[in-house]
Protein backbone atom coordinates (compact mmCIF):
# COMPACT_ATOMS: atom_id res chain seq x y z
CA UNK A 1 0.00 0.00 0.00
CA UNK A 2 2.44 2.65 1.18
CA UNK A 3 5.58 0.69 1.99
CA UNK A 4 7.79 2.78 -0.30
CA UNK A 5 6.43 5.92 1.40
CA UNK A 6 7.04 4.45 4.85
CA UNK A 7 10.62 3.54 3.85
CA UNK A 8 11.24 7.09 2.65
CA UNK A 9 9.80 8.47 5.88
CA UNK A 10 12.06 6.18 7.88
CA UNK A 11 15.10 7.35 5.89
CA UNK A 12 14.26 10.89 6.98
CA UNK A 13 14.13 9.79 10.62
CA UNK A 14 10.43 9.14 11.18
CA UNK A 15 9.49 6.23 13.41
CA UNK A 16 5.68 6.56 13.22
CA UNK A 17 3.12 6.38 10.45
CA UNK A 18 -0.31 7.85 11.02
CA UNK A 19 -3.09 6.31 8.96
CA UNK A 20 -5.60 9.18 8.94
CA UNK A 21 -8.74 7.47 7.73
CA UNK A 22 -11.68 9.77 7.13
CA UNK A 23 -15.05 8.24 7.92
CA UNK A 24 -17.96 10.16 6.39
CA UNK A 25 -16.58 12.04 3.39
CA UNK A 26 -17.02 10.84 -0.19
CA UNK A 27 -14.84 7.78 -0.88
CA UNK A 28 -14.08 7.45 2.84
CA UNK A 29 -14.44 4.45 5.16
CA UNK A 30 -18.24 4.27 5.22
CA UNK A 31 -18.34 4.10 1.41
CA UNK A 32 -16.40 0.81 1.43
CA UNK A 33 -15.48 -0.60 4.87
CA UNK A 34 -13.97 -3.84 3.51
CA UNK A 35 -11.59 -1.94 1.23
CA UNK A 36 -10.39 0.35 4.00
CA UNK A 37 -9.95 -2.44 6.54
CA UNK A 38 -7.78 -4.27 4.00
CA UNK A 39 -5.69 -1.13 3.40
CA UNK A 40 -5.25 -0.54 7.14
CA UNK A 41 -4.21 -4.17 7.74
CA UNK A 42 -1.70 -4.02 4.88
CA UNK A 43 -0.24 -0.79 6.25
CA UNK A 44 0.02 -2.29 9.73
CA UNK A 45 1.97 -5.26 8.31
CA UNK A 46 4.21 -2.94 6.27
CA UNK A 47 5.02 -0.69 9.22
CA UNK A 48 5.76 -3.76 11.36
CA UNK A 49 8.28 -4.98 8.79
CA UNK A 50 9.98 -1.58 8.97
CA UNK A 51 9.96 -1.50 12.79
CA UNK A 52 7.81 1.65 12.85
CA UNK A 53 4.86 2.57 15.02
CA UNK A 54 1.47 2.85 13.32
CA UNK A 55 -1.38 5.10 14.48
CA UNK A 56 -4.75 3.91 13.22
CA UNK A 57 -6.76 7.13 13.14
CA UNK A 58 -10.58 7.09 13.04
CA UNK A 59 -10.66 10.65 11.71
CA UNK A 60 -14.14 12.00 12.32
CA UNK A 61 -13.12 15.57 11.48
CA UNK A 62 -15.36 17.79 13.53
CA UNK A 63 -18.36 15.53 13.95
CA UNK A 64 -19.81 13.56 16.84
CA UNK A 65 -18.15 10.13 17.17
CA UNK A 66 -21.44 8.70 18.40
CA UNK A 67 -22.85 9.10 14.88
CA UNK A 68 -20.99 5.92 13.89
CA UNK A 69 -20.34 4.25 17.23
CA UNK A 70 -21.20 0.72 16.11
CA UNK A 71 -19.08 1.02 12.97
CA UNK A 72 -16.19 2.26 15.12
CA UNK A 73 -16.53 -0.54 17.67
CA UNK A 74 -16.66 -3.17 14.90
CA UNK A 75 -13.71 -1.62 13.06
CA UNK A 76 -11.45 -1.44 16.10
CA UNK A 77 -12.52 -4.90 17.24
CA UNK A 78 -11.53 -6.39 13.89
CA UNK A 79 -8.29 -4.43 13.56
CA UNK A 80 -7.14 -5.17 17.13
CA UNK A 81 -7.96 -8.86 16.65
CA UNK A 82 -5.88 -8.87 13.45
CA UNK A 83 -3.00 -7.24 15.34
CA UNK A 84 -3.24 -9.72 18.22
CA UNK A 85 -3.34 -12.73 15.88
CA UNK A 86 -0.24 -11.48 14.05
CA UNK A 87 1.74 -10.36 17.11
CA UNK A 88 1.65 -6.70 16.09
CA UNK A 89 2.22 -4.57 19.17
CA UNK A 90 3.35 -1.43 17.36
CA UNK A 91 -0.15 -0.06 16.76
CA UNK A 92 -1.75 2.88 18.59
CA UNK A 93 -5.49 3.25 18.21
CA UNK A 94 -6.86 6.78 17.80
CA UNK A 95 -10.55 6.13 18.24
CA UNK A 96 -11.86 9.65 17.54
CA UNK A 97 -9.62 12.30 16.08
CA UNK A 98 -10.91 15.87 16.16
CA UNK A 99 -14.43 15.31 17.54
CA UNK A 100 -16.97 18.06 17.89
CA UNK A 101 -19.89 17.14 20.14
CA UNK A 102 -22.88 19.27 20.94
CA UNK A 103 -23.00 17.66 24.38
CA UNK A 104 -19.27 18.00 24.98
CA UNK A 105 -16.78 15.77 26.70
CA UNK A 106 -19.35 13.57 28.45
CA UNK A 107 -20.60 12.43 25.03
CA UNK A 108 -17.07 11.66 23.83
CA UNK A 109 -16.30 9.88 27.09
CA UNK A 110 -19.38 7.65 26.73
CA UNK A 111 -18.34 6.84 23.16
CA UNK A 112 -14.78 6.01 24.25
CA UNK A 113 -15.90 3.79 27.12
CA UNK A 114 -18.09 1.87 24.66
CA UNK A 115 -15.39 1.44 21.97
CA UNK A 116 -12.31 0.82 24.16
CA UNK A 117 -13.37 -2.69 25.30
CA UNK A 118 -13.44 -3.86 21.66
CA UNK A 119 -9.69 -3.18 21.55
CA UNK A 120 -8.75 -4.23 25.09
CA UNK A 121 -10.36 -7.66 24.75
CA UNK A 122 -7.88 -8.42 21.96
CA UNK A 123 -4.89 -6.38 23.13
CA UNK A 124 -5.00 -5.66 26.87
CA UNK A 125 -1.87 -3.48 26.71
CA UNK A 126 -2.97 -1.40 23.70
CA UNK A 127 -2.41 2.35 23.67
CA UNK A 128 -5.62 4.20 22.84
CA UNK A 129 -5.74 7.89 21.91
CA UNK A 130 -8.99 9.71 22.63
CA UNK A 131 -9.65 13.08 21.04
CA UNK A 132 -11.09 15.88 23.12
CA UNK A 133 -13.98 18.15 22.20
CA UNK A 134 -13.74 21.12 19.85
CA UNK A 135 -11.40 19.42 17.37
CA UNK A 136 -9.16 18.04 20.16
CA UNK A 137 -8.61 21.43 21.79
CA UNK A 138 -10.44 21.10 25.14
CA UNK A 139 -7.92 19.14 27.17
CA UNK A 140 -9.09 20.31 30.60
CA UNK A 141 -12.42 18.46 30.45
CA UNK A 142 -10.94 14.94 30.62
CA UNK A 143 -8.71 16.00 33.50
CA UNK A 144 -11.75 16.76 35.66
CA UNK A 145 -13.82 13.86 34.29
CA UNK A 146 -11.43 11.15 33.03
CA UNK A 147 -12.29 7.93 31.26
CA UNK A 148 -12.84 4.97 33.60
CA UNK A 149 -9.80 4.18 35.73
CA UNK A 150 -9.86 0.56 34.53
CA UNK A 151 -8.36 1.94 31.29
CA UNK A 152 -5.91 4.37 32.93
CA UNK A 153 -2.87 2.50 31.58
CA UNK A 154 -4.28 2.41 28.06
CA UNK A 155 -5.68 5.89 27.41
CA UNK A 156 -3.93 8.97 26.09
CA UNK A 157 -5.82 12.20 25.44
CA UNK A 158 -5.24 14.18 22.28
CA UNK A 159 -4.73 17.93 22.26
CA UNK A 160 -4.28 19.88 19.02
CA UNK A 161 -2.82 23.33 18.97
CA UNK A 162 -2.67 25.12 15.63
CA UNK A 163 0.06 27.71 16.00
CA UNK A 164 -1.07 29.93 13.15
CA UNK A 165 -4.68 30.28 14.20
CA UNK A 166 -5.20 29.45 17.87
CA UNK A 167 -3.70 32.47 19.56
CA UNK A 168 -6.71 32.70 21.89
CA UNK A 169 -5.58 29.46 23.54
CA UNK A 170 -2.38 31.14 24.72
C-alpha positions as CSV (number, residue, x, y, z in Angstrom):
1,X,0.0,0.0,0.0
2,X,2.4,2.7,1.2
3,X,5.6,0.7,2.0
4,X,7.8,2.8,-0.3
5,X,6.4,5.9,1.4
6,X,7.0,4.4,4.8
7,X,10.6,3.5,3.9
8,X,11.2,7.1,2.6
9,X,9.8,8.5,5.9
10,X,12.1,6.2,7.9
11,X,15.1,7.3,5.9
12,X,14.3,10.9,7.0
13,X,14.1,9.8,10.6
14,X,10.4,9.1,11.2
15,X,9.5,6.2,13.4
16,X,5.7,6.6,13.2
17,X,3.1,6.4,10.4
18,X,-0.3,7.8,11.0
19,X,-3.1,6.3,9.0
20,X,-5.6,9.2,8.9
21,X,-8.7,7.5,7.7
22,X,-11.7,9.8,7.1
23,X,-15.1,8.2,7.9
24,X,-18.0,10.2,6.4
25,X,-16.6,12.0,3.4
26,X,-17.0,10.8,-0.2
27,X,-14.8,7.8,-0.9
28,X,-14.1,7.5,2.8
29,X,-14.4,4.5,5.2
30,X,-18.2,4.3,5.2
31,X,-18.3,4.1,1.4
32,X,-16.4,0.8,1.4
33,X,-15.5,-0.6,4.9
34,X,-14.0,-3.8,3.5
35,X,-11.6,-1.9,1.2
36,X,-10.4,0.4,4.0
37,X,-10.0,-2.4,6.5
38,X,-7.8,-4.3,4.0
39,X,-5.7,-1.1,3.4
40,X,-5.2,-0.5,7.1
41,X,-4.2,-4.2,7.7
42,X,-1.7,-4.0,4.9
43,X,-0.2,-0.8,6.2
44,X,0.0,-2.3,9.7
45,X,2.0,-5.3,8.3
46,X,4.2,-2.9,6.3
47,X,5.0,-0.7,9.2
48,X,5.8,-3.8,11.4
49,X,8.3,-5.0,8.8
50,X,10.0,-1.6,9.0
51,X,10.0,-1.5,12.8
52,X,7.8,1.6,12.8
53,X,4.9,2.6,15.0
54,X,1.5,2.9,13.3
55,X,-1.4,5.1,14.5
56,X,-4.8,3.9,13.2
57,X,-6.8,7.1,13.1
58,X,-10.6,7.1,13.0
59,X,-10.7,10.6,11.7
60,X,-14.1,12.0,12.3
61,X,-13.1,15.6,11.5
62,X,-15.4,17.8,13.5
63,X,-18.4,15.5,14.0
64,X,-19.8,13.6,16.8
65,X,-18.1,10.1,17.2
66,X,-21.4,8.7,18.4
67,X,-22.8,9.1,14.9
68,X,-21.0,5.9,13.9
69,X,-20.3,4.2,17.2
70,X,-21.2,0.7,16.1
71,X,-19.1,1.0,13.0
72,X,-16.2,2.3,15.1
73,X,-16.5,-0.5,17.7
74,X,-16.7,-3.2,14.9
75,X,-13.7,-1.6,13.1
76,X,-11.5,-1.4,16.1
77,X,-12.5,-4.9,17.2
78,X,-11.5,-6.4,13.9
79,X,-8.3,-4.4,13.6
80,X,-7.1,-5.2,17.1
81,X,-8.0,-8.9,16.6
82,X,-5.9,-8.9,13.4
83,X,-3.0,-7.2,15.3
84,X,-3.2,-9.7,18.2
85,X,-3.3,-12.7,15.9
86,X,-0.2,-11.5,14.1
87,X,1.7,-10.4,17.1
88,X,1.7,-6.7,16.1
89,X,2.2,-4.6,19.2
90,X,3.4,-1.4,17.4
91,X,-0.1,-0.1,16.8
92,X,-1.8,2.9,18.6
93,X,-5.5,3.3,18.2
94,X,-6.9,6.8,17.8
95,X,-10.6,6.1,18.2
96,X,-11.9,9.6,17.5
97,X,-9.6,12.3,16.1
98,X,-10.9,15.9,16.2
99,X,-14.4,15.3,17.5
100,X,-17.0,18.1,17.9
101,X,-19.9,17.1,20.1
102,X,-22.9,19.3,20.9
103,X,-23.0,17.7,24.4
104,X,-19.3,18.0,25.0
105,X,-16.8,15.8,26.7
106,X,-19.3,13.6,28.4
107,X,-20.6,12.4,25.0
108,X,-17.1,11.7,23.8
109,X,-16.3,9.9,27.1
110,X,-19.4,7.7,26.7
111,X,-18.3,6.8,23.2
112,X,-14.8,6.0,24.2
113,X,-15.9,3.8,27.1
114,X,-18.1,1.9,24.7
115,X,-15.4,1.4,22.0
116,X,-12.3,0.8,24.2
117,X,-13.4,-2.7,25.3
118,X,-13.4,-3.9,21.7
119,X,-9.7,-3.2,21.6
120,X,-8.7,-4.2,25.1
121,X,-10.4,-7.7,24.8
122,X,-7.9,-8.4,22.0
123,X,-4.9,-6.4,23.1
124,X,-5.0,-5.7,26.9
125,X,-1.9,-3.5,26.7
126,X,-3.0,-1.4,23.7
127,X,-2.4,2.3,23.7
128,X,-5.6,4.2,22.8
129,X,-5.7,7.9,21.9
130,X,-9.0,9.7,22.6
131,X,-9.6,13.1,21.0
132,X,-11.1,15.9,23.1
133,X,-14.0,18.1,22.2
134,X,-13.7,21.1,19.9
135,X,-11.4,19.4,17.4
136,X,-9.2,18.0,20.2
137,X,-8.6,21.4,21.8
138,X,-10.4,21.1,25.1
139,X,-7.9,19.1,27.2
140,X,-9.1,20.3,30.6
141,X,-12.4,18.5,30.4
142,X,-10.9,14.9,30.6
143,X,-8.7,16.0,33.5
144,X,-11.7,16.8,35.7
145,X,-13.8,13.9,34.3
146,X,-11.4,11.1,33.0
147,X,-12.3,7.9,31.3
148,X,-12.8,5.0,33.6
149,X,-9.8,4.2,35.7
150,X,-9.9,0.6,34.5
151,X,-8.4,1.9,31.3
152,X,-5.9,4.4,32.9
153,X,-2.9,2.5,31.6
154,X,-4.3,2.4,28.1
155,X,-5.7,5.9,27.4
156,X,-3.9,9.0,26.1
157,X,-5.8,12.2,25.4
158,X,-5.2,14.2,22.3
159,X,-4.7,17.9,22.3
160,X,-4.3,19.9,19.0
161,X,-2.8,23.3,19.0
162,X,-2.7,25.1,15.6
163,X,0.1,27.7,16.0
164,X,-1.1,29.9,13.1
165,X,-4.7,30.3,14.2
166,X,-5.2,29.5,17.9
167,X,-3.7,32.5,19.6
168,X,-6.7,32.7,21.9
169,X,-5.6,29.5,23.5
170,X,-2.4,31.1,24.7
